[in-house]
Amino acid sequence: MTENLLQKLEEKMMLLLTEVEDARHEIQRLSQENSLLKIEKESNYKKLSDLLSLLDTVGTTTEAVVTSIAAQAMKPVLVQG
């Protein structure tokens, strides 16, 4: 009977060791995925920042063009004749 209990204990220990090893692999995989996601997040943040900067530039240019057109429209036309 004691040998039977030792065999069951050994089986449970092997099962637990397998589960621990699987958990270690999962932690390693998730850690790598986390690192990649952090890099992707930084890249996306930079792209978004660049896009917002570009939109600000376009907005400023548009305002300058509209102001210029409005100023030209307000100039009095001299009637010759």
C-alpha positions as CSV (number, residue, x, y, z in Angstrom):
1,M,0.0,0.0,0.0
2,T,2.8,2.4,0.8
3,E,4.3,1.9,-2.7
4,N,0.9,2.7,-4.2
5,L,0.7,6.0,-2.2
6,L,4.3,6.9,-3.2
7,Q,3.4,6.3,-6.9
8,K,0.3,8.5,-6.6
9,L,2.4,11.2,-4.9
10,E,5.0,11.0,-7.6
11,E,2.3,11.3,-10.3
12,K,0.9,14.3,-8.6
13,M,4.3,15.9,-8.3
14,M,5.0,15.3,-11.9
15,L,1.7,16.8,-12.8
16,L,2.4,19.9,-10.6
17,L,5.9,20.3,-12.2
18,T,4.3,20.2,-15.6
19,E,1.8,22.8,-14.6
20,V,4.5,25.0,-13.2
21,E,6.6,24.7,-16.4
22,D,3.5,25.5,-18.5
23,A,2.9,28.6,-16.3
24,R,6.5,29.7,-16.7
25,H,6.2,29.4,-20.5
26,E,2.9,31.4,-20.4
27,I,4.5,34.1,-18.3
28,Q,7.4,34.3,-20.6
29,R,5.1,34.5,-23.7
30,L,2.9,37.2,-22.0
31,S,6.0,39.2,-21.0
32,Q,7.2,39.2,-24.6
33,E,3.8,40.2,-25.9
34,N,3.6,42.9,-23.3
35,S,7.0,44.3,-24.5
36,L,5.8,44.3,-28.1
37,L,2.6,46.0,-27.2
38,K,4.5,48.7,-25.3
39,I,6.6,49.3,-28.4
40,E,3.5,49.4,-30.6
41,K,1.9,51.9,-28.1
42,E,4.8,54.2,-28.3
43,S,4.9,54.0,-32.1
44,N,1.2,54.8,-32.3
45,Y,1.6,57.6,-29.8
46,K,4.3,59.2,-32.0
47,K,2.2,58.7,-35.2
48,L,-0.8,60.3,-33.5
49,S,1.3,63.2,-32.2
50,D,2.8,63.7,-35.7
51,L,-0.7,63.7,-37.2
52,L,-2.0,66.2,-34.7
53,S,0.9,68.4,-35.5
54,L,0.2,68.2,-39.2
55,L,-3.5,69.0,-38.6
56,D,-2.4,72.1,-36.6
57,T,-0.2,73.2,-39.5
58,V,-3.0,72.7,-42.0
59,G,-5.4,74.6,-39.8
60,T,-3.0,77.5,-39.4
61,T,-2.3,77.6,-43.2
62,T,-6.1,77.4,-43.9
63,E,-6.7,80.3,-41.5
64,A,-4.0,82.4,-43.2
65,V,-5.4,81.7,-46.7
66,V,-9.0,82.6,-45.6
67,T,-7.7,85.8,-43.9
68,S,-5.8,86.8,-47.0
69,I,-8.8,86.1,-49.3
70,A,-11.1,88.1,-47.0
71,A,-8.6,91.0,-46.9
72,Q,-8.5,91.1,-50.7
73,A,-12.3,91.0,-50.9
74,M,-12.5,94.0,-48.7
75,K,-10.2,96.2,-50.7
76,P,-12.2,98.9,-52.4
77,V,-12.4,98.8,-56.2
78,L,-11.6,102.0,-57.9
79,V,-13.9,102.9,-60.7
80,Q,-12.1,104.4,-63.6
81,G,-13.8,106.4,-66.1
